[in-house]
Amino acid sequence: MRKTLLIVAVLLVFVFGIFGLPKGIGPSAWKTALTDRIHLGLDLKGGIHLVLQVMVDEAVSAETDNAVARIQAALQQGGFPARSVLKPDPKQPAVIQIQGTPADKASDVRNLLDSNYGNQYTVSSGPNNSWTLTMKQTEVQTIEQHALQQSIDTIGTRINALGVTEPTIQEYNLGTNQILVELPGVDDLSRVRDIIQSTARLEIHLVVGGPFATEQAAAQSVGGTVPPDDVVMAYGGNEPELQGQYYVLQRVPIVAGDDFRDAQPSVDENGRPDATFILTRNAGDRFYQFTSTNIGKSLAIVLENRVQEAANIQQAIRDQGRITGLGKDKAQNLSLMLRTGALPASIHYLQESVVGPSLGADSIRRGVLASVVGMLAVLIFMLVYYHGAGINADLALMLNLIILLGFMGFSGATLTLPGIAGVILTIGMGVDSNVLIFERIREELRAGKTPAAAVDQGFAHAWVTIVDTHVTTIVSAIILFLFGTGPVKGFAVTLSFGLFANLFTAVFVSRHIFDSILKRKQRGEALSIG
Amino acid sequence: MELFHDVNVDWLGKKWYFLGFSLIFSVAGVLSILFWHGIKLGIDFRGGTLVYVQFEQAPDLDRLRQAIDRAGIHDSRIQTYGTATQRQVAISLAQKETQESALDTGRETIVGALNTNYSSAGTANQGKLDLDNASQGALTQFLEQSDPQHLVATTDAAQKYASQAAAVLNHRDRDLGGIFSSIDQLNGVADPAVVNQLKQGAYLSGFHVFAADIIGPQVGALLRKQALLAVLYSLLGMLVYLWFRFELIYGVAAVVAVFHDTLITIGAFSLTNQEITLTVIAAILTLIGYSMNDTIVVFDRIRENLRISRRENLTGVVNRSINQTLSRTVLTSGLTFLTVLSLYLFGGEVLHGFSFALVIGILIGTYSSIAVAAPMLVAYQEWRGGRGKKAVLPAGKKARV
């Protein structure tokens, strides 16, 4: 009796796992209750699956760019100005080179560099009063990790602004600086791309020269080859006469990325859309200092590595400015980007999958049809082949299915199409334990044992085999889970849940039903097992 | 009802037939892999672009190929997808770009080629909205701008148009299977004013891109590596478990049998020129688990019988064990085969490769536990016996009963 109660309790708990508490009694209420509990994967629901690569090198480069500016200022202030402080090789963003420090102040320079940068950099001196600062590996890793985390956070906030339900945004393939983004129910890839991809890296640079008609002309203006602390950038705004032109800018921006606090789309005096930006306090102070000492020079506002606008500094600016020449969409996007925080580095796409809702709906229909047909075939066969004991097996199978789906409901695991295949396969393999037990019981009966003894021996012998077979299958399911991605993972999850459920139903439940039947039978009466 | 009653077959006596049978299938597969079709990897392992398109009219593949050729893509692979009545086509491109930032160009070129060369009314639709491929956002924006219901003054205009757009797209994707044959199909689904506006400002291109996969070369290489590791690790894991539960040779025999199944299944994919995708790998891992199950059931019985009858020679015990478990083997395989067959028949195109691998795998997996694993076990023990050593029997290890 206590066992019966236990089985009924398990049944109720897992039915609750599948449906929760429906808010009504009609079929539609049950259906919504079901879809609330069982999460469908992207392949069934439709949606977008993206794998992104964060170019963490850029974050390292931004950090050393900053350091270059600080070192220059520090040497100046200390009274031993260097001829140049720069990063010699764009491919090695972690290396800074200082050249031409005063020959008689070498130890002072060494002291200054060591005390200010020794924690982050390895400082070594070279010939002709030059120094090389190489960022320490641990520091590089910290910056990369931080850039990755910040990218995940930023993309998360942006996606939330889209209003997607249950998005997944997480680190992917540990150590490769990749991000997995899954957006169920979304099929508008270009909008998602716009939101995620536009790094909207906003920077303000000092203009060295320009505009020039060609890239060569721009390079020519600074002596043929562009010096390492300058950069040539194309115009990207919408002034017709500046299209296709180039500027030479100072490589290190005056303010960039994180320095911007907000931007609001606004309208200029001619009714054309533009945007107003606001700097953080620190950056505002810096910007004020710079603009007040450089009145008359030109500044370029750079958006995603293109010059949006170049203008003369007419007065000192503290923390607000205007960007003209943006379309309405661009201004809105920019404002969203700046409010949610800038991406610390740009993003490349490694993988994109879009599943339209029509495919998802078709897959569900087919998956359900295949399951029902497969399940019915097995149920009917067991009844025909094992008669009375077949009912026993069928009950165990159905309970198995309820437990499996209940598990899915409780754990919040995602059901994918391969997951449905896993369910069907579990039905097929779940029946294996029953067959093993029943065949053994038949053997024992043939050997002349009484029904009670035969059932006892049958279960005892089959148990060893059942444990072995389940453990090996669970081994492969776990490995599938560890190495698989997306839908395949869903398959591994349902397969493992199904195996656990099976241990309970085939061994415990089925045994209990046999026992209670035997209890009611007269001594010597035959057992119905086909 | 009973399938087998007191069978007494000398399975081990037929080991040369088995060996021949296994060799024919393995070698045929290996030859096909080496000299004929090779192993055709799916887009997830190769890297590349795969675009799934649903057509309103049955698509003419030659015309499609020409259209895509004209757009400058010459190495595309165009295949019908699903049954003919579904009018679906899968267009795939190998990944050429090493530049990950150019990932999307293949898809854009294909959609562009379809648009210019395939959509029925051509350039007359310039500037109109393609209702067959419109997204929720684009359709809402279109309605907001054209404002057919004159809601511009009201505060919830955006919301109302969004729900109209959702109703239209829901009808397209869930009721009509992704494609309209006429805008009149929207009568009764959306507001009449909206339907009218769509008739004026939108057109039907006659195709609908219902899914797309774009996989960069890096990801492809990584997935290849992971799939290979997953198969190797799961074989290793089982070997270790069987070593622990039985003896090393039992583990080795089981793993060889499973390897034999995997080889023949992959060979079958090569022979039938089907692609090996990520889900096929999942199926192969499943059949590894399944075939292992079968082998273990036989081995468990051998272990049990060896404990009972120490005098009997190994060949006799193994034969008896196979015969005793034969009805279980056939029944379980039959039932699992039934469920997998229903997957193969009703599960649709997405699961086609997966269920094909399992259909083959279950047949071969059942065969291999009787015809490969057991004879190998006996052959090894006899070889040891021939060198004057005692056979390694697991009977010494006490089975937990």
Contacts between the chains, C-beta under 8 A, distances in Angstrom:
chain1	res1	chain2	res2	distance
A	43	B	350	7.2
A	46	B	173	7.7
A	51	B	216	7.9
A	51	B	219	6.1
A	53	B	100	6.6
A	53	B	218	7.8
A	173	B	222	6.8
A	187	B	135	5.8
A	187	B	136	7.4
A	188	B	135	3.8
A	188	B	136	6.3
A	188	B	137	4.8
A	188	B	138	7.3
A	189	B	212	7.9
A	190	B	135	7.9
A	191	B	135	7.3
A	191	B	137	5.3
A	193	B	104	7.8
A	348	B	100	4.4
A	348	B	101	5.4
A	348	B	103	7.9
A	349	B	100	6.4
A	349	B	101	7.3
A	349	B	103	4.7
A	349	B	104	7.1
A	349	B	214	7.8
A	349	B	216	7.1
A	350	B	100	6.0
A	350	B	103	7.5
A	350	B	215	7.8
A	350	B	216	4.3
A	350	B	218	5.8
A	350	B	219	4.8
A	351	B	103	8.0
A	351	B	214	6.7
A	351	B	215	5.1
A	351	B	216	5.9
A	351	B	219	4.7
A	352	B	103	6.6
A	352	B	104	6.9
A	352	B	212	7.2
A	352	B	213	7.6
A	352	B	214	4.4
A	353	B	211	7.6
A	353	B	212	6.9
A	353	B	213	4.8
A	353	B	214	7.2
A	354	B	211	6.1
A	354	B	212	4.8
A	355	B	210	8.0
A	355	B	211	5.0
A	356	B	173	6.5
A	356	B	178	6.5
A	356	B	208	7.6
A	356	B	209	7.4
A	356	B	210	3.9
A	356	B	211	5.5
A	357	B	169	7.8
A	357	B	170	7.9
A	357	B	173	4.1
A	357	B	174	6.8
A	358	B	54	7.2
A	358	B	172	7.5
A	358	B	173	4.2
A	358	B	174	7.1
A	358	B	177	5.6
A	358	B	178	3.4
A	358	B	208	7.4
A	358	B	210	5.1
A	359	B	52	7.2
A	359	B	178	7.7
A	359	B	210	4.9
A	359	B	211	5.0
A	359	B	350	7.7
A	361	B	173	6.7
A	361	B	174	5.1
A	362	B	177	7.0
A	362	B	348	6.6
A	363	B	348	6.3
A	363	B	350	5.7
A	366	B	346	6.0
A	366	B	347	5.5
A	366	B	348	3.7
A	366	B	350	7.9
A	366	B	351	7.6
A	367	B	347	6.6
A	367	B	348	7.8
A	367	B	351	7.8
A	369	B	346	4.7
A	370	B	342	5.1
A	370	B	343	4.8
A	370	B	345	7.6
A	370	B	346	4.1
A	370	B	347	4.4
A	370	B	351	7.7
A	371	B	342	8.0
A	373	B	342	4.2
A	373	B	345	7.8
A	373	B	346	5.8
A	374	B	338	6.5
A	374	B	339	3.7
A	374	B	340	7.8
A	374	B	342	3.9
A	374	B	343	6.7
A	375	B	339	7.6
A	377	B	335	7.9
A	377	B	338	4.6
A	377	B	339	7.0
A	377	B	342	6.5
A	378	B	335	5.3
A	378	B	338	6.4
A	378	B	339	6.3
A	381	B	334	7.9
A	381	B	335	6.3
A	381	B	338	7.2
A	382	B	335	8.0
A	384	B	1	6.6
A	385	B	1	5.2
A	385	B	331	7.4
A	386	B	1	8.0
A	387	B	1	7.9
A	417	B	350	5.6
A	417	B	351	6.3
A	418	B	279	5.5
A	418	B	282	5.8
A	418	B	351	7.5
A	418	B	354	6.6
A	421	B	343	5.9
A	421	B	347	6.9
A	421	B	351	5.9
A	421	B	354	6.0
A	421	B	355	7.3
A	424	B	339	5.0
A	424	B	340	7.6
A	424	B	342	7.2
A	424	B	343	5.7
A	425	B	286	6.4
A	425	B	336	7.3
A	425	B	339	6.6
A	425	B	340	7.2
A	425	B	358	7.5
A	427	B	339	5.6
A	428	B	335	5.7
A	428	B	336	3.6
A	428	B	337	7.8
A	428	B	338	7.2
A	428	B	339	3.8
A	428	B	340	6.7
A	429	B	290	6.9
A	429	B	293	7.3
A	429	B	332	7.7
A	429	B	336	6.0
A	431	B	332	6.9
A	431	B	335	5.0
A	431	B	336	7.7
A	432	B	293	6.9
A	432	B	328	8.0
A	432	B	332	4.4
A	432	B	335	7.8
A	432	B	336	7.4
A	435	B	328	5.3
A	435	B	331	4.8
A	435	B	332	5.1
A	435	B	335	7.4
A	436	B	297	6.9
A	436	B	328	5.5
A	436	B	332	7.7
A	439	B	325	7.8
A	439	B	327	5.5
A	439	B	328	4.5
A	439	B	331	7.3
A	442	B	2	7.6
A	443	B	324	7.0
A	460	B	401	5.9
A	461	B	304	7.1
A	461	B	401	7.0
A	463	B	401	7.8
A	464	B	300	6.0
A	464	B	304	7.9
A	464	B	399	5.8
A	464	B	400	6.2
A	464	B	401	6.2
A	465	B	296	6.7
A	465	B	297	5.4
A	465	B	300	4.3
A	465	B	301	7.8
A	468	B	245	6.1
A	468	B	296	4.7
A	468	B	300	6.1
A	469	B	292	7.7
A	469	B	293	4.2
A	469	B	296	5.3
A	469	B	297	6.7
A	471	B	241	6.2
A	472	B	238	5.1
A	472	B	241	5.9
A	472	B	242	7.6
A	472	B	289	6.3
A	472	B	292	4.8
A	472	B	293	6.7
A	472	B	296	6.4
A	473	B	289	4.1
A	473	B	290	7.6
A	473	B	292	7.4
A	473	B	293	6.4
A	475	B	234	6.5
A	475	B	237	4.3
A	475	B	238	5.9
A	475	B	241	6.3
A	475	B	289	7.8
A	476	B	234	4.3
A	476	B	237	7.3
A	476	B	238	7.2
A	476	B	285	5.2
A	476	B	286	7.3
A	476	B	288	5.8
A	476	B	289	4.1
A	476	B	292	7.7
A	477	B	289	7.2
A	479	B	230	5.5
A	479	B	233	5.1
A	479	B	234	4.3
A	479	B	237	6.3
A	479	B	285	7.2
A	480	B	230	6.4
A	480	B	234	7.4
A	480	B	282	6.3
A	480	B	285	5.2
A	482	B	230	7.7
A	483	B	226	4.8
A	483	B	227	7.4
A	483	B	229	6.1
A	483	B	230	3.8
A	483	B	233	7.4
A	484	B	226	8.0
A	484	B	230	7.0
A	484	B	278	7.7
A	484	B	282	6.6
A	485	B	223	7.3
A	485	B	226	7.8
A	485	B	278	7.1
A	487	B	278	7.6
A	487	B	279	6.7
A	488	B	278	5.7
A	488	B	279	6.5
A	488	B	281	7.4
A	488	B	282	4.5
A	491	B	279	7.8
A	491	B	282	5.2
A	491	B	286	7.9
A	492	B	282	7.8
A	495	B	286	7.3
A	530	B	1	5.1
A	530	B	2	6.7
